[in-house]
Amino acid sequence: MNIPFWSNEKRSGTTANLAAVSVMCTLKSTYRVTLLENHYSEKNLGKMLLPFPKAHLVKEEVIYYLGHGISDCLVPKVIKSDCIRAGGPFLEILEERLYYMLQMQAAGNLFELEFANLILPMLRKKEQTAQLWMIDTECNQNVSSKILLNEAELIVVTLRRELQSIVNFIKNFSEIKEKSIFLITDFKHYKQDSELDSLFKEEFKKEQLIFVPDCPEFKEALNQGRCVEFISSHIGCTSEESCYIWIRTIESAADLILMKCRKKVGDSNGEEME
């Protein structure tokens, strides 16, 4: 199943939310999760998931891409094999569970073009498998972003808890509202906004909304490439710990995604582990 993670605005926290939720999904199910981006970024998922010195692997263009782009190395390996192996176009983050598809180092427009022409057809072929492909999807509505949002049966949307941001989404992207889960990045949780609260009640179903509080400890872990370590070590934290509400929120988001995936895939591989 293909799940785009997307926002209507830049710097809303989409990539950080994807990193956290994807790790939580692997810890709470036996789904195999593969992460990828449809745009080139220096501050990519690999930097958040891989601690130094492993993070340097995402830069080894000559080894993985031979300097010519996706089509000479990445796509043939992905399409021909249903088995993901470490050392190929993917890096194994959690053994046989969580993988990251390496980015090629190229101009943004070239990356976007080859993603649309080569990676998207591969994703369509794998759509019905009991495997989750979570895609960090560019907000600027490039060609593949539009296709991913249009074809997806489930979208995880990150929204700022700001009136202008919510109104912008409702005005311009209402067509994806019914098939989306919303992670509300609560940058201004200390402020009460009755107008905004009323808008949430009028425009969204309660079960679609998950309010994500700020978590400075997690942000620091991301900067150090310790996302997996942070989630796995705090998943059982107690209410006395500072990140308790945040970790429970990420767990709720993962539970909601997994529930929807089981309905879609209908595969026993998605059963929660004891």
Secondary structure in CASP SS format (residue, H / E / C, confidence):
PFRMAT SS
TARGET T0000
AUTHOR 0000-0000-0000
METHOD secondary structure of the structure
MODEL  1
M C 1.00
N E 1.00
I E 1.00
P E 1.00
F E 1.00
W E 1.00
S E 1.00
N C 1.00
E C 1.00
K C 1.00
R C 1.00
S C 1.00
G C 1.00
T H 1.00
T H 1.00
A H 1.00
N H 1.00
L H 1.00
A H 1.00
A H 1.00
V H 1.00
S H 1.00
V H 1.00
M H 1.00
C H 1.00
T H 1.00
L H 1.00
K H 1.00
S C 1.00
T C 1.00
Y C 1.00
R E 1.00
V E 1.00
T E 1.00
L E 1.00
L E 1.00
E E 1.00
N C 1.00
H C 1.00
Y C 1.00
S C 1.00
E C 1.00
K C 1.00
N C 1.00
L H 1.00
G H 1.00
K H 1.00
M H 1.00
L H 1.00
L C 1.00
P C 1.00
F C 1.00
P C 1.00
K H 1.00
A H 1.00
H H 1.00
L H 1.00
V H 1.00
K H 1.00
E C 1.00
E H 1.00
V H 1.00
I H 1.00
Y H 1.00
Y H 1.00
L C 1.00
G C 1.00
H C 1.00
G C 1.00
I H 1.00
S H 1.00
D H 1.00
C C 1.00
L H 1.00
V H 1.00
P H 1.00
K H 1.00
V H 1.00
I H 1.00
K H 1.00
S C 1.00
D C 1.00
C C 1.00
I C 1.00
R C 1.00
A E 1.00
G C 1.00
G C 1.00
P C 1.00
F E 1.00
L E 1.00
E E 1.00
I E 1.00
L E 1.00
E C 1.00
E C 1.00
R C 1.00
L E 1.00
Y E 1.00
Y E 1.00
M E 1.00
L C 1.00
Q C 1.00
M C 1.00
Q C 1.00
A C 1.00
A C 1.00
G H 1.00
N H 1.00
L H 1.00
F H 1.00
E H 1.00
L H 1.00
E H 1.00
F H 1.00
A H 1.00
N H 1.00
L H 1.00
I H 1.00
L H 1.00
P H 1.00
M H 1.00
L H 1.00
R H 1.00
K H 1.00
K C 1.00
E C 1.00
Q C 1.00
T C 1.00
A C 1.00
Q E 1.00
L E 1.00
W E 1.00
M E 1.00
I E 1.00
D E 1.00
T C 1.00
E C 1.00
C C 1.00
N C 1.00
Q C 1.00
N C 1.00
V H 1.00
S H 1.00
S H 1.00
K H 1.00
I H 1.00
L H 1.00
L H 1.00
N H 1.00
E H 1.00
A C 1.00
E C 1.00
L C 1.00
I E 1.00
V E 1.00
V E 1.00
T E 1.00
L E 1.00
R E 1.00
R C 1.00
E C 1.00
L H 1.00
Q H 1.00
S H 1.00
I H 1.00
V H 1.00
N H 1.00
F H 1.00
I H 1.00
K H 1.00
N H 1.00
F H 1.00
S H 1.00
E H 1.00
I H 1.00
K H 1.00
E H 1.00
K H 1.00
S E 1.00
I E 1.00
F E 1.00
L E 1.00
I E 1.00
T E 1.00
D C 1.00
F C 1.00
K C 1.00
H C 1.00
Y C 1.00
K C 1.00
Q C 1.00
D C 1.00
S H 1.00
E H 1.00
L H 1.00
D H 1.00
S H 1.00
L H 1.00
F H 1.00
K H 1.00
E H 1.00
E H 1.00
F C 1.00
K C 1.00
K H 1.00
E H 1.00
Q H 1.00
L E 1.00
I E 1.00
F E 1.00
V E 1.00
P C 1.00
D C 1.00
C C 1.00
P H 1.00
E H 1.00
F H 1.00
K H 1.00
E H 1.00
A H 1.00
L H 1.00
N H 1.00
Q C 1.00
G C 1.00
R C 1.00
C H 1.00
V H 1.00
E H 1.00
F H 1.00
I H 1.00
S H 1.00
S H 1.00
H H 1.00
I C 1.00
G C 1.00
C C 1.00
T C 1.00
S C 1.00
E C 1.00
E C 1.00
S C 1.00
C C 1.00
Y H 1.00
I H 1.00
W H 1.00
I H 1.00
R H 1.00
T H 1.00
I H 1.00
E H 1.00
S H 1.00
A H 1.00
A H 1.00
D H 1.00
L H 1.00
I H 1.00
L H 1.00
M H 1.00
K H 1.00
C H 1.00
R H 1.00
K H 1.00
K H 1.00
V H 1.00
G C 1.00
D C 1.00
S H 1.00
N H 1.00
G H 1.00
E C 1.00
E C 1.00
M C 1.00
E C 1.00
END
